[in-house]
Amino acid sequence: MRILRPRGFALSVHHIDYEALWGRGIRALIFDLDNTLCLWRAGPPDAGVRGLLEGLIGRGFRVAVVSNGRLSRRPEVVSFFEGIGVPVIWRARKPFPFGFRRVLGLFGVRAGQAAMIGDQVFTDVLGGNLAGLYTILVEPLEPTRESPFTRFNRLLERFIRRRRPAQGS
Ligand SMILES: [Mg+2]
């Protein structure tokens, strides 16, 4: 199923060749939150992720987060992203395209100029592909910490991940 297949695989957000993405004309980077930038339902991302995101913004990328999570009870996460000027779309209902479209409108870029980077096939990759974005699947930060629903999806995901091509983006 082509629509479930990411354009690239990477070990983590730190293992992506962002210059290659820039070379492809990608100008907006949309990240998933839980298990991509930080642990599921946990506090804000660590200093390494902060440095990465600040570096990408400094490079000229527009950066946003699109999450299916709720902002309630996560004030540290909200202020983390406010502090570095990264908009967060909460309760995005991925794989539906609403959240992605909001980011594209916000940044004034076309779908072909945006990449979606996340750890789940049935939300991040499927949603990104449906919206016409360049999709990159990363390994979940901590696969034992997530919702029962996500764990069910992981069973199906194994099939997709098994067919991974070469590492990188
Ligand atoms: Mg996730």
Residues whose N, C-alpha, C, O or C-beta is under 5 A from the ligand:
A	BS01	MG	D32 L33 D34 N35 T36 D119
